[in-house]
Amino acid sequence: MNRVQLAEFLKDRRARVGPAEAGLPVGVRRRTPGLRREEVAQLAGISVDYYARLEQGRGPHPSRQVLSALGRALRLFEDERAYLFRLAGEQPGPPAGASRVVPAGIMHLLERLDDTPAFVIDAKYDLLAWNQMAIRLMGEPPAERNMIWNAFCGPMPIGPGASAEFRSFADESVADLRAASVRYPDDEGIRALIERLHAASPEFTRRWNQHHVCVRRTTVKTLPHPQYGDLELECQVLHADDSGQRVVFYTAAPGSRTADVLCGLRERAGV
């Protein structure tokens, strides 16, 4: 264990994580950038004294559980998390889990996209954030925020008469969820969702038992709109960070009818 380098790494990373990025209220103006020691300790579930000793290079050898908690609290990317473990003399294990805290930079991006429907999902397809254009195109998000659950157990679940596009989404999302379950083997939320789906949907179980694995990427989809009919949209997927979050953008070919509809939705909202 390299206590000096571990202490310097923790101090440096703490100074580079803002309260909003860590999911904390911004509050009053701060004298120094980054998080306070007590905030890191709170987020990691350890005592302030214990964390302070780690930053001073005189703390005890942290357990793997503590290292994982610090990685989550400090919003470490996967290579940073591996570095933290190795400084502590440990081999890095699987990623800590699928975070539900959307980085402040991604939230700012959503706000600035006033002409493009966009939203953020996590590794298990929970809808975490969305912009106003997404609401204008698709309506308010449903009470059940998980897209896979809605596909198999929502008001209009997939069945024998489903469209080819809906069947393709179901196939790919199940394969994507399987990939997430391997990448985050200790994530309780992913395990719980899979158990719920097995108990409620034979269609899900049938696809799960096919053992397909994929990660969702760019695709073209047709979205039915109650006023404008079928809209052909290109679904762009941006992988936001190592936590498995993705930003999904809906765009349309320039000069197309769908592009005109998106432009009209923006103008009529007075953006």
Secondary structure per residue as TSV (DSSP state, phi and psi in degrees):
chain	resnum	aa	ss	phi	psi
A	1	M	-	360.0	125.8
A	2	N	-	-98.9	92.7
A	3	R	H	-63.8	-38.2
A	4	V	H	-66.5	-49.8
A	5	Q	H	-66.6	-35.8
A	6	L	H	-61.9	-44.7
A	7	A	H	-61.9	-44.6
A	8	E	H	-66.0	-38.2
A	9	F	H	-65.7	-43.9
A	10	L	H	-63.1	-43.8
A	11	K	H	-63.7	-43.4
A	12	D	H	-64.1	-44.7
A	13	R	H	-69.5	-37.7
A	14	R	H	-61.1	-36.3
A	15	A	H	-71.6	-17.2
A	16	R	T	-103.4	2.2
A	17	V	-	-108.2	120.3
A	18	G	-	-84.0	159.7
A	19	P	T	-56.7	-44.2
A	20	A	T	-62.9	-40.3
A	21	E	T	-63.1	-32.0
A	22	A	T	-87.9	0.3
A	23	G	T	83.4	19.6
A	24	L	-	-104.5	152.8
A	25	P	-	-63.8	140.8
A	26	V	-	-67.7	-46.0
A	27	G	-	69.8	-148.8
A	28	V	S	-78.2	166.9
A	29	R	-	-61.1	138.7
A	30	R	-	-102.3	147.6
A	31	R	S	-71.1	-35.9
A	32	T	S	-127.5	152.2
A	33	P	S	-71.6	162.2
A	34	G	S	89.0	-168.8
A	35	L	-	-90.0	156.2
A	36	R	-	-83.8	160.2
A	37	R	H	-59.0	-42.8
A	38	E	H	-65.8	-28.3
A	39	E	H	-72.0	-41.4
A	40	V	H	-62.2	-44.3
A	41	A	H	-61.0	-42.7
A	42	Q	H	-62.3	-46.1
A	43	L	H	-65.0	-33.4
A	44	A	H	-88.4	-10.7
A	45	G	T	73.2	33.4
A	46	I	S	-126.2	168.9
A	47	S	-	-75.8	152.8
A	48	V	H	-63.2	-40.1
A	49	D	H	-61.8	-42.9
A	50	Y	H	-62.9	-44.7
A	51	Y	H	-66.5	-40.3
A	52	A	H	-59.6	-40.6
A	53	R	H	-65.7	-34.1
A	54	L	H	-64.0	-41.9
A	55	E	H	-70.9	-21.6
A	56	Q	T	-91.1	-0.4
A	57	G	T	74.1	22.6
A	58	R	-	-130.7	16.0
A	59	G	-	-83.1	163.5
A	60	P	-	-70.5	170.1
A	61	H	-	-64.4	117.8
A	62	P	-	-72.9	143.2
A	63	S	-	-73.7	168.9
A	64	R	H	-63.4	-35.4
A	65	Q	H	-63.5	-42.0
A	66	V	H	-65.7	-42.6
A	67	L	H	-61.9	-41.6
A	68	S	H	-63.4	-42.0
A	69	A	H	-64.7	-39.3
A	70	L	H	-66.1	-37.7
A	71	G	H	-61.3	-40.5
A	72	R	H	-68.6	-44.8
A	73	A	H	-62.5	-38.1
A	74	L	T	-93.1	7.0
A	75	R	T	55.6	45.1
A	76	L	-	-72.7	139.6
A	77	F	-	-74.0	169.3
A	78	E	H	-62.5	-39.7
A	79	D	H	-69.0	-34.3
A	80	E	H	-67.8	-40.5
A	81	R	H	-62.5	-43.4
A	82	A	H	-62.4	-39.2
A	83	Y	H	-64.0	-42.8
A	84	L	H	-58.0	-46.7
A	85	F	H	-61.2	-42.5
A	86	R	H	-70.2	-34.6
A	87	L	H	-60.8	-33.5
A	88	A	T	-85.9	4.7
A	89	G	T	79.0	22.8
A	90	E	-	-118.9	150.9
A	91	Q	-	-83.8	130.5
A	92	P	-	-64.7	136.7
A	93	G	-	-92.1	-160.2
A	94	P	S	-66.0	160.4
A	95	P	-	-51.4	150.7
A	96	A	-	-62.9	-34.1
A	97	G	-	149.2	170.5
A	98	A	-	-83.4	111.3
A	99	S	-	-73.9	147.7
A	100	R	-	-105.4	-0.5
A	101	V	-	-88.7	114.8
A	102	V	-	-80.1	125.3
A	103	P	-	-56.5	147.4
A	104	A	H	-58.5	-36.8
A	105	G	H	-63.2	-36.7
A	106	I	H	-69.8	-40.3
A	107	M	H	-61.4	-40.4
A	108	H	H	-64.2	-39.6
A	109	L	H	-61.4	-43.8
A	110	L	H	-59.0	-43.0
A	111	E	H	-64.0	-35.9
A	112	R	H	-77.3	-20.5
A	113	L	-	-82.0	75.0
A	114	D	T	-85.5	-0.7
A	115	D	T	-122.4	6.9
A	116	T	S	-132.4	119.5
A	117	P	-	-62.5	130.8
A	118	A	E	-151.8	148.9
A	119	F	E	-151.9	166.7
A	120	V	E	-118.2	132.7
A	121	I	E	-122.9	156.8
A	122	D	-	-96.8	-171.1
A	123	A	T	-64.3	-23.2
A	124	K	T	-105.0	15.4
A	125	Y	-	73.6	25.1
A	126	D	B	-75.9	132.8
A	127	L	E	-78.5	117.5
A	128	L	E	-102.7	-34.8
A	129	A	E	-158.9	158.0
A	130	W	E	-158.1	161.0
A	131	N	-	-106.0	177.4
A	132	Q	H	-66.2	-34.4
A	133	M	H	-66.0	-32.7
A	134	A	H	-64.1	-38.7
A	135	I	H	-66.8	-41.7
A	136	R	H	-65.1	-31.3
A	137	L	H	-83.1	-43.0
A	138	M	H	-116.5	-4.4
A	139	G	-	87.7	175.7
A	140	E	S	-63.6	142.7
A	141	P	-	-58.4	145.9
A	142	P	-	-70.6	164.1
A	143	A	S	-61.5	-39.6
A	144	E	S	-85.9	112.9
A	145	R	-	-90.0	2.1
A	146	N	B	-93.5	121.7
A	147	M	H	-69.6	-33.9
A	148	I	H	-71.9	-41.7
A	149	W	H	-59.7	-44.1
A	150	N	H	-63.1	-35.6
A	151	A	H	-66.1	-36.1
A	152	F	H	-102.2	-25.2
A	153	C	H	-133.7	10.4
A	154	G	S	-80.2	-168.6
A	155	P	S	-59.2	-31.9
A	156	M	S	-127.5	72.0
A	157	P	-	-69.3	158.6
A	158	I	-	-63.9	141.0
A	159	G	-	-147.2	-173.9
A	160	P	T	-58.0	-30.6
A	161	G	T	-92.4	11.6
A	162	A	-	-66.7	152.2
A	163	S	-	-67.1	160.5
A	164	A	H	-61.1	-35.7
A	165	E	H	-68.3	-41.2
A	166	F	H	-65.8	-40.7
A	167	R	H	-63.3	-39.0
A	168	S	H	-64.4	-41.7
A	169	F	H	-61.3	-43.9
A	170	A	H	-61.7	-45.0
A	171	D	H	-60.9	-48.2
A	172	E	H	-69.6	-37.9
A	173	S	H	-68.4	-37.0
A	174	V	H	-66.7	-42.4
A	175	A	H	-63.8	-36.8
A	176	D	H	-67.8	-40.8
A	177	L	H	-64.3	-37.3
A	178	R	H	-63.0	-41.9
A	179	A	H	-61.6	-40.6
A	180	A	H	-65.2	-36.2
A	181	S	H	-66.7	-27.4
A	182	V	H	-82.0	-39.4
A	183	R	H	-68.3	-36.2
A	184	Y	S	-120.2	70.2
A	185	P	T	-66.0	-19.3
A	186	D	T	-100.5	7.3
A	187	D	-	-79.5	113.8
A	188	E	H	-68.4	-33.4
A	189	G	H	-64.1	-40.8
A	190	I	H	-66.4	-44.6
A	191	R	H	-61.1	-42.9
A	192	A	H	-65.2	-40.4
A	193	L	H	-63.4	-44.1
A	194	I	H	-61.6	-42.3
A	195	E	H	-63.2	-43.5
A	196	R	H	-60.8	-43.8
A	197	L	H	-67.0	-40.6
A	198	H	H	-60.7	-40.5
A	199	A	H	-71.8	-25.8
A	200	A	H	-107.7	-20.2
A	201	S	-	-137.2	108.1
A	202	P	H	-61.4	-31.9
A	203	E	H	-62.2	-40.1
A	204	F	H	-64.9	-47.9
A	205	T	H	-59.5	-40.0
A	206	R	H	-60.5	-44.2
A	207	R	H	-70.4	-40.1
A	208	W	H	-59.9	-38.9
A	209	N	T	-72.6	-6.5
A	210	Q	T	-79.7	-14.2
A	211	H	T	60.4	30.9
A	212	H	-	-78.4	146.8
A	213	V	-	-133.6	131.5
A	214	C	-	-158.1	166.3
A	215	V	-	-121.1	126.4
A	216	R	-	-63.1	135.0
A	217	R	-	-131.3	-166.0
A	218	T	-	-61.4	138.4
A	219	T	E	-152.1	166.9
A	220	V	E	-107.7	133.4
A	221	K	E	-136.8	155.8
A	222	T	E	-105.0	122.8
A	223	L	E	-111.6	117.8
A	224	P	E	-73.8	131.3
A	225	H	E	-117.8	133.9
A	226	P	T	-61.4	-25.5
A	227	Q	T	-103.0	-36.0
A	228	Y	T	-109.2	2.9
A	229	G	E	76.9	-156.1
A	230	D	E	-73.9	129.8
A	231	L	E	-116.1	130.4
A	232	E	E	-94.4	116.6
A	233	L	E	-123.8	144.7
A	234	E	E	-92.9	123.5
A	235	C	E	-97.6	103.9
A	236	Q	E	-94.0	136.4
A	237	V	E	-120.4	122.1
A	238	L	E	-109.7	121.3
A	239	H	E	-78.9	113.7
A	240	A	-	-76.5	-43.1
A	241	D	S	-162.7	-174.1
A	242	D	T	-74.7	-4.5
A	243	S	T	-82.2	-4.0
A	244	G	-	93.6	0.5
A	245	Q	-	-71.2	146.2
A	246	R	E	-135.0	141.6
A	247	V	E	-99.9	126.1
A	248	V	E	-108.6	125.1
A	249	F	E	-113.0	139.9
A	250	Y	E	-109.0	117.4
A	251	T	E	-124.2	166.5
A	252	A	-	-133.3	152.3
A	253	A	-	-61.8	134.2
A	254	P	T	-56.2	135.8
A	255	G	T	82.6	-3.7
A	256	S	S	-81.1	164.9
A	257	R	H	-61.2	-39.4
A	258	T	H	-63.8	-38.9
A	259	A	H	-61.9	-39.2
A	260	D	H	-64.6	-39.1
A	261	V	H	-63.7	-45.7
A	262	L	H	-61.1	-40.5
A	263	C	H	-62.9	-41.1
A	264	G	H	-65.8	-39.5
A	265	L	H	-62.7	-39.4
A	266	R	H	-66.7	-46.0
A	267	E	H	-68.3	-41.0
A	268	R	H	-69.8	-19.3
A	269	A	T	-85.2	-3.8
A	270	G	T	73.2	29.8
A	271	V	-	-74.0	360.0
